[in-house]
Amino acid sequence: MQASPAKSGDPLGMASIQPRLLRVTQAAAYLGCSPWHVRRLLWAKEIPFLRLGKRFVVDMRDLDAFIARQKENR
């Protein structure tokens, strides 16, 4: 029998949700490059980003679109 979210210490059932917005280091790991390379892509406006306070965050869907564009340009 599966425990209800309230009993498992996760009242909102958020444990299984995957983040859609990634920090620069997470985006770098997703793309397999360095964080500095991701920052250069952001500054060059090759990947859209949001600013949350002082942090840059990137939508995973935009990373997937960037990958698709790079494949098409080959």
VEXPA-785750 format. One record per residue: residue number from 1; residue in one letter; y, x, z of N, C-alpha, C, O in turn. Coordinates in steps of 0.02 Angstrom, whole numbers, plus 32768, in hexadecimal, padded with zeros to 4 digits. Atoms other than C-alpha are relative to their C-alpha. Layout:
# VEXPA-785750
<pt><pos>NUM</pos><code>A</code><n_c2>Y</n_c2><n_c1>X</n_c1><n_c3>Z</n_c3><ca_c2>Y</ca_c2><ca_c1>X</ca_c1><ca_c3>Z</ca_c3><c_c2>Y</c_c2><c_c1>X</c_c1><c_c3>Z</c_c3><o_c2>Y</o_c2><o_c1>X</o_c1><o_c3>Z</o_c3></pt>
...
# end
This chain:
# VEXPA-785750
<pt><pos>1</pos><code>M</code><n_c2>7FC5</n_c2><n_c1>802A</n_c1><n_c3>8000</n_c3><ca_c2>8000</ca_c2><ca_c1>8000</ca_c1><ca_c3>8000</ca_c3><c_c2>803E</c_c2><c_c1>802C</c_c1><c_c3>8000</c_c3><o_c2>8041</o_c2><o_c1>805D</o_c1><o_c3>8025</o_c3></pt>
<pt><pos>2</pos><code>Q</code><n_c2>7FC3</n_c2><n_c1>7FDA</n_c1><n_c3>8006</n_c3><ca_c2>80AC</ca_c2><ca_c1>8042</ca_c1><ca_c3>7FD0</ca_c3><c_c2>8032</c_c2><c_c1>7FEA</c_c1><c_c3>8034</c_c3><o_c2>803A</o_c2><o_c1>7FAF</o_c1><o_c3>8041</o_c3></pt>
<pt><pos>3</pos><code>A</code><n_c2>7FCE</n_c2><n_c1>8010</n_c1><n_c3>7FCE</n_c3><ca_c2>8132</ca_c2><ca_c1>804D</ca_c1><ca_c3>8055</ca_c3><c_c2>803F</c_c2><c_c1>7FE4</c_c1><c_c3>7FDF</c_c3><o_c2>8051</o_c2><o_c1>7FF8</o_c1><o_c3>7FA8</o_c3></pt>
<pt><pos>4</pos><code>S</code><n_c2>7FC2</n_c2><n_c1>801B</n_c1><n_c3>801B</n_c3><ca_c2>81CF</ca_c2><ca_c1>7FE7</ca_c1><ca_c3>803B</ca_c3><c_c2>8037</c_c2><c_c1>8035</c_c1><c_c3>8007</c_c3><o_c2>8033</o_c2><o_c1>8060</o_c1><o_c3>8032</o_c3></pt>
<pt><pos>5</pos><code>P</code><n_c2>7FCB</n_c2><n_c1>7FCE</n_c1><n_c3>7FFC</n_c3><ca_c2>826F</ca_c2><ca_c1>804A</ca_c1><ca_c3>801B</ca_c3><c_c2>8021</c_c2><c_c1>8004</c_c1><c_c3>8045</c_c3><o_c2>8033</o_c2><o_c1>803B</o_c1><o_c3>805A</o_c3></pt>
<pt><pos>6</pos><code>A</code><n_c2>7FE0</n_c2><n_c1>7FFF</n_c1><n_c3>7FBE</n_c3><ca_c2>82B7</ca_c2><ca_c1>8017</ca_c1><ca_c3>80C5</ca_c3><c_c2>7FD6</c_c2><c_c1>8027</c_c1><c_c3>8032</c_c3><o_c2>7FF2</o_c2><o_c1>8049</o_c1><o_c3>805D</o_c3></pt>
<pt><pos>7</pos><code>K</code><n_c2>802B</n_c2><n_c1>7FDD</n_c1><n_c3>7FD1</n_c3><ca_c2>8220</ca_c2><ca_c1>805D</ca_c1><ca_c3>8121</ca_c3><c_c2>7FF7</c_c2><c_c1>8049</c_c1><c_c3>7FEE</c_c3><o_c2>7FE5</o_c2><o_c1>8071</o_c1><o_c3>8019</o_c3></pt>
<pt><pos>8</pos><code>S</code><n_c2>800B</n_c2><n_c1>7FBB</n_c1><n_c3>8015</n_c3><ca_c2>8218</ca_c2><ca_c1>80FE</ca_c1><ca_c3>80BC</ca_c3><c_c2>803D</c_c2><c_c1>802C</c_c1><c_c3>800B</c_c3><o_c2>803A</o_c2><o_c1>8068</o_c1><o_c3>7FFB</o_c3></pt>
<pt><pos>9</pos><code>G</code><n_c2>7FC5</n_c2><n_c1>7FD8</n_c1><n_c3>7FF4</n_c3><ca_c2>82C6</ca_c2><ca_c1>8138</ca_c1><ca_c3>80F0</ca_c3><c_c2>8030</c_c2><c_c1>8000</c_c1><c_c3>7FC5</c_c3><o_c2>8062</o_c2><o_c1>8024</o_c1><o_c3>7FC7</o_c3></pt>
<pt><pos>10</pos><code>D</code><n_c2>7FD5</n_c2><n_c1>8004</n_c1><n_c3>803B</n_c3><ca_c2>8313</ca_c2><ca_c1>810D</ca_c1><ca_c3>8046</ca_c3><c_c2>8011</c_c2><c_c1>7FB7</c_c1><c_c3>7FF5</c_c3><o_c2>7FF3</o_c2><o_c1>7F95</o_c1><o_c3>7FCB</o_c3></pt>
<pt><pos>11</pos><code>P</code><n_c2>7FF2</n_c2><n_c1>8048</n_c1><n_c3>8002</n_c3><ca_c2>8363</ca_c2><ca_c1>8062</ca_c1><ca_c3>805F</ca_c3><c_c2>8016</c_c2><c_c1>7FE5</c_c1><c_c3>7FBC</c_c3><o_c2>800C</o_c2><o_c1>7FAA</o_c1><o_c3>7FAF</o_c3></pt>
<pt><pos>12</pos><code>L</code><n_c2>7FE9</n_c2><n_c1>8018</n_c1><n_c3>8041</n_c3><ca_c2>83AC</ca_c2><ca_c1>8057</ca_c1><ca_c3>7FB0</ca_c3><c_c2>7FCE</c_c2><c_c1>800E</c_c1><c_c3>7FC8</c_c3><o_c2>7FD9</o_c2><o_c1>7FFB</o_c1><o_c3>7F8F</o_c3></pt>
<pt><pos>13</pos><code>G</code><n_c2>8031</n_c2><n_c1>7FF0</n_c1><n_c3>8033</n_c3><ca_c2>8312</ca_c2><ca_c1>8097</ca_c1><ca_c3>7F55</ca_c3><c_c2>801A</c_c2><c_c1>8032</c_c1><c_c3>7FCD</c_c3><o_c2>8008</o_c2><o_c1>802F</o_c1><o_c3>7F93</o_c3></pt>
<pt><pos>14</pos><code>M</code><n_c2>7FDF</n_c2><n_c1>7FD2</n_c1><n_c3>802D</n_c3><ca_c2>8377</ca_c2><ca_c1>8126</ca_c1><ca_c3>7F0A</ca_c3><c_c2>7FD8</c_c2><c_c1>8041</c_c1><c_c3>7FF4</c_c3><o_c2>7FEC</o_c2><o_c1>8069</o_c1><o_c3>7FCA</o_c3></pt>
<pt><pos>15</pos><code>A</code><n_c2>8025</n_c2><n_c1>7FC1</n_c1><n_c3>8005</n_c3><ca_c2>82F3</ca_c2><ca_c1>81B0</ca_c1><ca_c3>7F1B</ca_c3><c_c2>7FE6</c_c2><c_c1>800D</c_c1><c_c3>7FBA</c_c3><o_c2>7FE0</o_c2><o_c1>8047</o_c1><o_c3>7FA7</o_c3></pt>
<pt><pos>16</pos><code>S</code><n_c2>801E</n_c2><n_c1>7FF6</n_c1><n_c3>8042</n_c3><ca_c2>82AC</ca_c2><ca_c1>8193</ca_c1><ca_c3>7E6D</ca_c3><c_c2>8034</c_c2><c_c1>8000</c_c1><c_c3>7FC7</c_c3><o_c2>8020</o_c2><o_c1>8006</o_c1><o_c3>7F8D</o_c3></pt>
<pt><pos>17</pos><code>I</code><n_c2>7FCD</n_c2><n_c1>8002</n_c1><n_c3>8033</n_c3><ca_c2>8353</ca_c2><ca_c1>818B</ca_c1><ca_c3>7E10</ca_c3><c_c2>8011</c_c2><c_c1>8047</c_c1><c_c3>7FE9</c_c3><o_c2>801D</o_c2><o_c1>8073</o_c1><o_c3>8012</o_c3></pt>
<pt><pos>18</pos><code>Q</code><n_c2>7FEE</n_c2><n_c1>7FBF</n_c1><n_c3>801D</n_c3><ca_c2>8375</ca_c2><ca_c1>821E</ca_c1><ca_c3>7D9A</ca_c3><c_c2>804B</c_c2><c_c1>8001</c_c1><c_c3>7FF4</c_c3><o_c2>8066</o_c2><o_c1>7FD0</o_c1><o_c3>7FDB</o_c3></pt>
<pt><pos>19</pos><code>P</code><n_c2>7FB8</n_c2><n_c1>7FFE</n_c1><n_c3>800C</n_c3><ca_c2>842A</ca_c2><ca_c1>8258</ca_c1><ca_c3>7D92</ca_c3><c_c2>800F</c_c2><c_c1>8002</c_c1><c_c3>7FB5</c_c3><o_c2>7FED</o_c2><o_c1>8023</o_c1><o_c3>7F8F</o_c3></pt>
<pt><pos>20</pos><code>R</code><n_c2>7FEA</n_c2><n_c1>8000</n_c1><n_c3>8045</n_c3><ca_c2>8483</ca_c2><ca_c1>8236</ca_c1><ca_c3>7CEE</ca_c3><c_c2>8036</c_c2><c_c1>8035</c_c1><c_c3>7FF5</c_c3><o_c2>803A</o_c2><o_c1>8052</o_c1><o_c3>7FBF</o_c3></pt>
<pt><pos>21</pos><code>L</code><n_c2>7FCC</n_c2><n_c1>7FCE</n_c1><n_c3>8004</n_c3><ca_c2>8516</ca_c2><ca_c1>82A8</ca_c1><ca_c3>7D12</ca_c3><c_c2>7FE8</c_c2><c_c1>8041</c_c1><c_c3>8020</c_c3><o_c2>7FCF</o_c2><o_c1>8041</o_c1><o_c3>8059</o_c3></pt>
<pt><pos>22</pos><code>L</code><n_c2>8018</n_c2><n_c1>7FBF</n_c1><n_c3>7FE9</n_c3><ca_c2>84ED</ca_c2><ca_c1>8360</ca_c1><ca_c3>7D24</ca_c3><c_c2>803A</c_c2><c_c1>802F</c_c1><c_c3>800C</c_c3><o_c2>806B</o_c2><o_c1>802E</o_c1><o_c3>7FE7</o_c3></pt>
<pt><pos>23</pos><code>R</code><n_c2>7FCF</n_c2><n_c1>7FCB</n_c1><n_c3>7FF5</n_c3><ca_c2>8553</ca_c2><ca_c1>83ED</ca_c1><ca_c3>7D6F</ca_c3><c_c2>7FF4</c_c2><c_c1>8037</c_c1><c_c3>7FCD</c_c3><o_c2>7FC1</o_c2><o_c1>8038</o_c1><o_c3>7FAA</o_c3></pt>
<pt><pos>24</pos><code>V</code><n_c2>8004</n_c2><n_c1>7FCB</n_c1><n_c3>8032</n_c3><ca_c2>8572</ca_c2><ca_c1>8487</ca_c1><ca_c3>7D05</ca_c3><c_c2>7FBF</c_c2><c_c1>8028</c_c1><c_c3>8007</c_c3><o_c2>7F9F</o_c2><o_c1>8036</o_c1><o_c3>7FD5</o_c3></pt>
<pt><pos>25</pos><code>T</code><n_c2>803E</n_c2><n_c1>7FDA</n_c1><n_c3>7FF7</n_c3><ca_c2>84E0</ca_c2><ca_c1>84E6</ca_c1><ca_c3>7D52</ca_c3><c_c2>7FC2</c_c2><c_c1>7FD9</c_c1><c_c3>7FEB</c_c3><o_c2>7F93</o_c2><o_c1>7FF4</o_c1><o_c3>7FCF</o_c3></pt>
<pt><pos>26</pos><code>Q</code><n_c2>8038</n_c2><n_c1>802A</n_c1><n_c3>8014</n_c3><ca_c2>846B</ca_c2><ca_c1>8453</ca_c1><ca_c3>7D36</ca_c3><c_c2>7FFF</c_c2><c_c1>7FF8</c_c1><c_c3>7FB4</c_c3><o_c2>7FC9</o_c2><o_c1>7FFA</o_c1><o_c3>7F96</o_c3></pt>
<pt><pos>27</pos><code>A</code><n_c2>7FFD</n_c2><n_c1>8005</n_c1><n_c3>8049</n_c3><ca_c2>84A8</ca_c2><ca_c1>843F</ca_c1><ca_c3>7C82</ca_c3><c_c2>7FE8</c_c2><c_c1>8040</c_c1><c_c3>7FE0</c_c3><o_c2>7FC7</o_c2><o_c1>803F</o_c1><o_c3>7FAC</o_c3></pt>
<pt><pos>28</pos><code>A</code><n_c2>8017</n_c2><n_c1>7FC0</n_c1><n_c3>801A</n_c3><ca_c2>848A</ca_c2><ca_c1>84F8</ca_c1><ca_c3>7C66</ca_c3><c_c2>7FB4</c_c2><c_c1>8005</c_c1><c_c3>8003</c_c3><o_c2>7F94</o_c2><o_c1>801C</o_c1><o_c3>7FD3</o_c3></pt>
<pt><pos>29</pos><code>A</code><n_c2>804A</n_c2><n_c1>8000</n_c1><n_c3>7FFA</n_c3><ca_c2>83D7</ca_c2><ca_c1>84E7</ca_c1><ca_c3>7CA5</ca_c3><c_c2>7FE2</c_c2><c_c1>7FD2</c_c1><c_c3>7FCC</c_c3><o_c2>7FAE</o_c2><o_c1>7FE2</o_c1><o_c3>7FAE</o_c3></pt>
<pt><pos>30</pos><code>Y</code><n_c2>8019</n_c2><n_c1>8031</n_c1><n_c3>8031</n_c3><ca_c2>83BF</ca_c2><ca_c1>844E</ca_c1><ca_c3>7C35</ca_c3><c_c2>8002</c_c2><c_c1>801D</c_c1><c_c3>7FB9</c_c3><o_c2>7FD3</o_c2><o_c1>8013</o_c1><o_c3>7F92</o_c3></pt>
<pt><pos>31</pos><code>L</code><n_c2>7FF9</n_c2><n_c1>7FE2</n_c1><n_c3>8042</n_c3><ca_c2>83FD</ca_c2><ca_c1>84AF</ca_c1><ca_c3>7B9C</ca_c3><c_c2>7FDD</c_c2><c_c1>8043</c_c1><c_c3>7FFA</c_c3><o_c2>7FD2</o_c2><o_c1>805C</o_c1><o_c3>7FC2</o_c3></pt>
<pt><pos>32</pos><code>G</code><n_c2>8021</n_c2><n_c1>7FBF</n_c1><n_c3>8001</n_c3><ca_c2>83A8</ca_c2><ca_c1>8551</ca_c1><ca_c3>7BCD</ca_c3><c_c2>8032</c_c2><c_c1>8039</c_c1><c_c3>7FF1</c_c3><o_c2>8021</o_c2><o_c1>8068</o_c1><o_c3>7FCE</o_c3></pt>
<pt><pos>33</pos><code>C</code><n_c2>7FCE</n_c2><n_c1>7FCC</n_c1><n_c3>800A</n_c3><ca_c2>8448</ca_c2><ca_c1>85B8</ca_c1><ca_c3>7BD0</ca_c3><c_c2>8024</c_c2><c_c1>800D</c_c1><c_c3>8042</c_c3><o_c2>8011</o_c2><o_c1>7FF1</o_c1><o_c3>8075</o_c3></pt>
<pt><pos>34</pos><code>S</code><n_c2>7FDC</n_c2><n_c1>7FF0</n_c1><n_c3>7FC2</n_c3><ca_c2>84C3</ca_c2><ca_c1>85FF</ca_c1><ca_c3>7C4E</ca_c3><c_c2>8036</c_c2><c_c1>7FCC</c_c1><c_c3>800E</c_c3><o_c2>804D</o_c2><o_c1>7FAA</o_c1><o_c3>7FE1</o_c3></pt>
<pt><pos>35</pos><code>P</code><n_c2>7FC8</n_c2><n_c1>802C</n_c1><n_c3>7FEF</n_c3><ca_c2>8545</ca_c2><ca_c1>8599</ca_c1><ca_c3>7CAC</ca_c3><c_c2>8040</c_c2><c_c1>8012</c_c1><c_c3>7FDB</c_c3><o_c2>8067</o_c2><o_c1>7FE6</o_c1><o_c3>7FC8</o_c3></pt>
<pt><pos>36</pos><code>W</code><n_c2>7FC4</n_c2><n_c1>7FEB</n_c1><n_c3>8024</n_c3><ca_c2>85CD</ca_c2><ca_c1>8601</ca_c1><ca_c3>7C58</ca_c3><c_c2>7FFF</c_c2><c_c1>7FE7</c_c1><c_c3>7FB8</c_c3><o_c2>8033</o_c2><o_c1>7FD5</o_c1><o_c3>7F9D</o_c3></pt>
<pt><pos>37</pos><code>H</code><n_c2>8005</n_c2><n_c1>801A</n_c1><n_c3>8044</n_c3><ca_c2>858D</ca_c2><ca_c1>85CE</ca_c1><ca_c3>7BAD</ca_c3><c_c2>8010</c_c2><c_c1>7FB5</c_c1><c_c3>7FFE</c_c3><o_c2>8032</o_c2><o_c1>7F9E</o_c1><o_c3>7FD0</o_c3></pt>
<pt><pos>38</pos><code>V</code><n_c2>7FF0</n_c2><n_c1>8048</n_c1><n_c3>7FFC</n_c3><ca_c2>8595</ca_c2><ca_c1>8517</ca_c1><ca_c3>7BE0</ca_c3><c_c2>804A</c_c2><c_c1>7FF6</c_c1><c_c3>8009</c_c3><o_c2>8068</o_c2><o_c1>7FCB</o_c1><o_c3>7FE9</o_c3></pt>
<pt><pos>39</pos><code>R</code><n_c2>7FB7</n_c2><n_c1>8006</n_c1><n_c3>7FF6</n_c3><ca_c2>8647</ca_c2><ca_c1>852F</ca_c1><ca_c3>7C1F</ca_c3><c_c2>8026</c_c2><c_c1>800D</c_c1><c_c3>7FBF</c_c3><o_c2>8055</o_c2><o_c1>7FEA</o_c1><o_c3>7FAF</o_c3></pt>
<pt><pos>40</pos><code>R</code><n_c2>7FDF</n_c2><n_c1>7FF2</n_c1><n_c3>8041</n_c3><ca_c2>8678</ca_c2><ca_c1>857D</ca_c1><ca_c3>7B77</ca_c3><c_c2>7FF8</c_c2><c_c1>7FC5</c_c1><c_c3>7FD1</c_c3><o_c2>8028</o_c2><o_c1>7FB4</o_c1><o_c3>7FAD</o_c3></pt>
<pt><pos>41</pos><code>L</code><n_c2>800A</n_c2><n_c1>803B</n_c1><n_c3>802B</n_c3><ca_c2>862C</ca_c2><ca_c1>84E6</ca_c1><ca_c3>7B1D</ca_c3><c_c2>802E</c_c2><c_c1>7FC7</c_c1><c_c3>8016</c_c3><o_c2>8048</o_c2><o_c1>7FA2</o_c1><o_c3>7FEC</o_c3></pt>
<pt><pos>42</pos><code>L</code><n_c2>7FD4</n_c2><n_c1>8035</n_c1><n_c3>7FE7</n_c3><ca_c2>8690</ca_c2><ca_c1>8471</ca_c1><ca_c3>7B8E</ca_c3><c_c2>8048</c_c2><c_c1>800F</c_c1><c_c3>7FED</c_c3><o_c2>806C</o_c2><o_c1>7FE2</o_c1><o_c3>7FD6</o_c3></pt>
<pt><pos>43</pos><code>W</code><n_c2>7FBB</n_c2><n_c1>7FED</n_c1><n_c3>8010</n_c3><ca_c2>8733</ca_c2><ca_c1>84D1</ca_c1><ca_c3>7B75</ca_c3><c_c2>800E</c_c2><c_c1>7FF9</c_c1><c_c3>7FB6</c_c3><o_c2>8046</o_c2><o_c1>7FE9</o_c1><o_c3>7FA1</o_c3></pt>
<pt><pos>44</pos><code>A</code><n_c2>7FF9</n_c2><n_c1>8005</n_c1><n_c3>8048</n_c3><ca_c2>8715</ca_c2><ca_c1>84D2</ca_c1><ca_c3>7AB9</ca_c3><c_c2>7FFA</c_c2><c_c1>7FB7</c_c1><c_c3>7FE9</c_c3><o_c2>7FFF</o_c2><o_c1>7FA8</o_c1><o_c3>7FAD</o_c3></pt>
<pt><pos>45</pos><code>K</code><n_c2>8008</n_c2><n_c1>8048</n_c1><n_c3>800E</n_c3><ca_c2>86FB</ca_c2><ca_c1>8413</ca_c1><ca_c3>7AC3</ca_c3><c_c2>7FC5</c_c2><c_c1>7FF1</c_c1><c_c3>7FD3</c_c3><o_c2>7FC5</o_c2><o_c1>7FC1</o_c1><o_c3>7FAD</o_c3></pt>
<pt><pos>46</pos><code>E</code><n_c2>803D</n_c2><n_c1>800E</n_c1><n_c3>8026</n_c3><ca_c2>864F</ca_c2><ca_c1>8420</ca_c1><ca_c3>7A75</ca_c3><c_c2>7FD3</c_c2><c_c1>7FCF</c_c1><c_c3>8025</c_c3><o_c2>7FA9</o_c2><o_c1>7FAF</o_c1><o_c3>8007</o_c3></pt>
<pt><pos>47</pos><code>I</code><n_c2>8025</n_c2><n_c1>8030</n_c1><n_c3>7FD7</n_c3><ca_c2>8606</ca_c2><ca_c1>83BA</ca_c1><ca_c3>7B05</ca_c3><c_c2>8033</c_c2><c_c1>7FDB</c_c1><c_c3>802A</c_c3><o_c2>805B</o_c2><o_c1>7FFB</o_c1><o_c3>804D</o_c3></pt>
<pt><pos>48</pos><code>P</code><n_c2>7FD3</n_c2><n_c1>8026</n_c1><n_c3>7FD5</n_c3><ca_c2>8667</ca_c2><ca_c1>832C</ca_c1><ca_c3>7B58</ca_c3><c_c2>7FEF</c_c2><c_c1>800A</c_c1><c_c3>804A</c_c3><o_c2>7FB5</o_c2><o_c1>8016</o_c1><o_c3>805C</o_c3></pt>
<pt><pos>49</pos><code>F</code><n_c2>800C</n_c2><n_c1>7FF7</n_c1><n_c3>7FB8</n_c3><ca_c2>867C</ca_c2><ca_c1>833A</ca_c1><ca_c3>7C15</ca_c3><c_c2>802F</c_c2><c_c1>7FD4</c_c1><c_c3>8028</c_c3><o_c2>8060</o_c2><o_c1>7FB9</o_c1><o_c3>800E</o_c3></pt>
<pt><pos>50</pos><code>L</code><n_c2>7FD5</n_c2><n_c1>8023</n_c1><n_c3>7FD0</n_c3><ca_c2>86C5</ca_c2><ca_c1>82E3</ca_c1><ca_c3>7CAC</ca_c3><c_c2>8012</c_c2><c_c1>8032</c_c1><c_c3>8036</c_c3><o_c2>7FEF</o_c2><o_c1>8063</o_c1><o_c3>8042</o_c3></pt>
<pt><pos>51</pos><code>R</code><n_c2>7FEE</n_c2><n_c1>7FD8</n_c1><n_c3>7FC5</n_c3><ca_c2>8721</ca_c2><ca_c1>8330</ca_c1><ca_c3>7D3E</ca_c3><c_c2>7FFA</c_c2><c_c1>7FD3</c_c1><c_c3>803D</c_c3><o_c2>8019</o_c2><o_c1>7F9E</o_c1><o_c3>8041</o_c3></pt>
<pt><pos>52</pos><code>L</code><n_c2>8006</n_c2><n_c1>8022</n_c1><n_c3>7FBF</n_c3><ca_c2>86EC</ca_c2><ca_c1>82F6</ca_c1><ca_c3>7DEA</ca_c3><c_c2>801C</c_c2><c_c1>8030</c_c1><c_c3>8034</c_c3><o_c2>7FFA</o_c2><o_c1>805E</o_c1><o_c3>804A</o_c3></pt>
<pt><pos>53</pos><code>G</code><n_c2>7FDE</n_c2><n_c1>7FD0</n_c1><n_c3>7FD5</n_c3><ca_c2>8768</ca_c2><ca_c1>834B</ca_c1><ca_c3>7E5B</ca_c3><c_c2>800B</c_c2><c_c1>8040</c_c1><c_c3>7FD9</c_c3><o_c2>802A</o_c2><o_c1>803F</o_c1><o_c3>7FA4</o_c3></pt>
<pt><pos>54</pos><code>K</code><n_c2>7FFA</n_c2><n_c1>7FBF</n_c1><n_c3>8023</n_c3><ca_c2>875F</ca_c2><ca_c1>8403</ca_c1><ca_c3>7E2A</ca_c3><c_c2>7FC3</c_c2><c_c1>800F</c_c1><c_c3>7FD5</c_c3><o_c2>7FC2</o_c2><o_c1>8041</o_c1><o_c3>7FB1</o_c3></pt>
<pt><pos>55</pos><code>R</code><n_c2>803E</n_c2><n_c1>7FF3</n_c1><n_c3>8024</n_c3><ca_c2>86B2</ca_c2><ca_c1>83F4</ca_c1><ca_c3>7DDE</ca_c3><c_c2>7FFF</c_c2><c_c1>7FE1</c_c1><c_c3>7FBC</c_c3><o_c2>801A</o_c2><o_c1>7FAA</o_c1><o_c3>7FB1</o_c3></pt>
<pt><pos>56</pos><code>F</code><n_c2>800E</n_c2><n_c1>801B</n_c1><n_c3>8042</n_c3><ca_c2>8685</ca_c2><ca_c1>83DE</ca_c1><ca_c3>7D29</ca_c3><c_c2>7FBA</c_c2><c_c1>7FE2</c_c1><c_c3>8003</c_c3><o_c2>7F8C</o_c2><o_c1>8000</o_c1><o_c3>801F</o_c3></pt>
<pt><pos>57</pos><code>V</code><n_c2>8043</n_c2><n_c1>801D</n_c1><n_c3>8006</n_c3><ca_c2>85F4</ca_c2><ca_c1>8367</ca_c1><ca_c3>7D0A</ca_c3><c_c2>7FF6</c_c2><c_c1>7FE9</c_c1><c_c3>7FB8</c_c3><o_c2>8026</o_c2><o_c1>7FD7</o_c1><o_c3>7F95</o_c3></pt>
<pt><pos>58</pos><code>V</code><n_c2>8011</n_c2><n_c1>800F</n_c1><n_c3>8046</n_c3><ca_c2>859B</ca_c2><ca_c1>8344</ca_c1><ca_c3>7C67</ca_c3><c_c2>7FCC</c_c2><c_c1>7FC9</c_c1><c_c3>7FFF</c_c3><o_c2>7F9C</o_c2><o_c1>7FCB</o_c1><o_c3>8026</o_c3></pt>
<pt><pos>59</pos><code>D</code><n_c2>8031</n_c2><n_c1>8036</n_c1><n_c3>8009</n_c3><ca_c2>853F</ca_c2><ca_c1>82A7</ca_c1><ca_c3>7C32</ca_c3><c_c2>7FC4</c_c2><c_c1>801C</c_c1><c_c3>7FDA</c_c3><o_c2>7FCB</o_c2><o_c1>803D</o_c1><o_c3>7FA7</o_c3></pt>
<pt><pos>60</pos><code>M</code><n_c2>803D</n_c2><n_c1>7FE7</n_c1><n_c3>801F</n_c3><ca_c2>848B</ca_c2><ca_c1>82CF</ca_c1><ca_c3>7C07</ca_c3><c_c2>7FFA</c_c2><c_c1>7FE7</c_c1><c_c3>7FB8</c_c3><o_c2>7FDF</o_c2><o_c1>800A</o_c1><o_c3>7F8D</o_c3></pt>
<pt><pos>61</pos><code>R</code><n_c2>8002</n_c2><n_c1>801B</n_c1><n_c3>8044</n_c3><ca_c2>849B</ca_c2><ca_c1>825F</ca_c1><ca_c3>7B6D</ca_c3><c_c2>802B</c_c2><c_c1>802A</c_c1><c_c3>7FD0</c_c3><o_c2>8019</o_c2><o_c1>8032</o_c1><o_c3>7F96</o_c3></pt>
<pt><pos>62</pos><code>D</code><n_c2>7FD6</n_c2><n_c1>7FD5</n_c1><n_c3>8029</n_c3><ca_c2>8528</ca_c2><ca_c1>82CD</ca_c1><ca_c3>7B2D</ca_c3><c_c2>7FDE</c_c2><c_c1>8043</c_c1><c_c3>7FF2</c_c3><o_c2>7FE7</o_c2><o_c1>8060</o_c1><o_c3>7FBD</o_c3></pt>
<pt><pos>63</pos><code>L</code><n_c2>8026</n_c2><n_c1>7FC2</n_c1><n_c3>800C</n_c3><ca_c2>84BA</ca_c2><ca_c1>8366</ca_c1><ca_c3>7B43</ca_c3><c_c2>7FCB</c_c2><c_c1>7FF4</c_c1><c_c3>7FCA</c_c3><o_c2>7FC1</o_c2><o_c1>801F</o_c1><o_c3>7F9F</o_c3></pt>
<pt><pos>64</pos><code>D</code><n_c2>8032</n_c2><n_c1>8010</n_c1><n_c3>8033</n_c3><ca_c2>8432</ca_c2><ca_c1>8311</ca_c1><ca_c3>7ADD</ca_c3><c_c2>8020</c_c2><c_c1>7FFA</c_c1><c_c3>7FBB</c_c3><o_c2>8004</o_c2><o_c1>8010</o_c1><o_c3>7F8A</o_c3></pt>
<pt><pos>65</pos><code>A</code><n_c2>7FDC</n_c2><n_c1>8006</n_c1><n_c3>803F</n_c3><ca_c2>84B2</ca_c2><ca_c1>82E7</ca_c1><ca_c3>7A56</ca_c3><c_c2>8015</c_c2><c_c1>8045</c_c1><c_c3>7FE6</c_c3><o_c2>8012</o_c2><o_c1>8051</o_c1><o_c3>7FAA</o_c3></pt>
<pt><pos>66</pos><code>F</code><n_c2>7FEE</n_c2><n_c1>7FBC</n_c1><n_c3>8013</n_c3><ca_c2>84EE</ca_c2><ca_c1>839C</ca_c1><ca_c3>7A56</ca_c3><c_c2>7FC3</c_c2><c_c1>8024</c_c1><c_c3>7FE2</c_c3><o_c2>7FC9</o_c2><o_c1>8046</o_c1><o_c3>7FAF</o_c3></pt>
<pt><pos>67</pos><code>I</code><n_c2>803D</n_c2><n_c1>7FE1</n_c1><n_c3>8019</n_c3><ca_c2>843B</ca_c2><ca_c1>83D8</ca_c1><ca_c3>7A3E</ca_c3><c_c2>7FEF</c_c2><c_c1>7FE5</c_c1><c_c3>7FBB</c_c3><o_c2>7FDE</o_c2><o_c1>800C</o_c1><o_c3>7F8E</o_c3></pt>
<pt><pos>68</pos><code>A</code><n_c2>800E</n_c2><n_c1>801E</n_c1><n_c3>8041</n_c3><ca_c2>8422</ca_c2><ca_c1>835E</ca_c1><ca_c3>79AE</ca_c3><c_c2>8030</c_c2><c_c1>801A</c_c1><c_c3>7FCA</c_c3><o_c2>801B</o_c2><o_c1>8028</o_c1><o_c3>7F92</o_c3></pt>
<pt><pos>69</pos><code>R</code><n_c2>7FD0</n_c2><n_c1>7FE5</n_c1><n_c3>8030</n_c3><ca_c2>84C3</ca_c2><ca_c1>839A</ca_c1><ca_c3>795A</ca_c3><c_c2>7FF0</c_c2><c_c1>8047</c_c1><c_c3>7FEC</c_c3><o_c2>7FF7</o_c2><o_c1>805A</o_c1><o_c3>7FB2</o_c3></pt>
<pt><pos>70</pos><code>Q</code><n_c2>8011</n_c2><n_c1>7FBA</n_c1><n_c3>800F</n_c3><ca_c2>848C</ca_c2><ca_c1>844E</ca_c1><ca_c3>7968</ca_c3><c_c2>7FC4</c_c2><c_c1>8004</c_c1><c_c3>7FD2</c_c3><o_c2>7FC0</o_c2><o_c1>8030</o_c1><o_c3>7FA7</o_c3></pt>
<pt><pos>71</pos><code>K</code><n_c2>803A</n_c2><n_c1>8002</n_c1><n_c3>802D</n_c3><ca_c2>83E6</ca_c2><ca_c1>8423</ca_c1><ca_c3>7914</ca_c3><c_c2>8014</c_c2><c_c1>7FEC</c_c1><c_c3>7FBA</c_c3><o_c2>7FFA</o_c2><o_c1>8007</o_c1><o_c3>7F89</o_c3></pt>
<pt><pos>72</pos><code>E</code><n_c2>7FEA</n_c2><n_c1>8017</n_c1><n_c3>8041</n_c3><ca_c2>8440</ca_c2><ca_c1>83C9</ca_c1><ca_c3>7887</ca_c3><c_c2>8027</c_c2><c_c1>8036</c_c1><c_c3>7FDB</c_c3><o_c2>8027</o_c2><o_c1>8037</o_c1><o_c3>7F9D</o_c3></pt>
<pt><pos>73</pos><code>N</code><n_c2>7FD7</n_c2><n_c1>7FCC</n_c1><n_c3>801F</n_c3><ca_c2>84B1</ca_c2><ca_c1>845F</ca_c1><ca_c3>7867</ca_c3><c_c2>7FD6</c_c2><c_c1>803B</c_c1><c_c3>7FE7</c_c3><o_c2>7FF2</o_c2><o_c1>8069</o_c1><o_c3>7FCA</o_c3></pt>
<pt><pos>74</pos><code>R</code><n_c2>802A</n_c2><n_c1>7FC8</n_c1><n_c3>8015</n_c3><ca_c2>841E</ca_c2><ca_c1>84D2</ca_c1><ca_c3>7844</ca_c3><c_c2>7FE8</c_c2><c_c1>7FF7</c_c1><c_c3>7FB9</c_c3><o_c2>7FC4</o_c2><o_c1>8022</o_c1><o_c3>7F9F</o_c3></pt>
# end
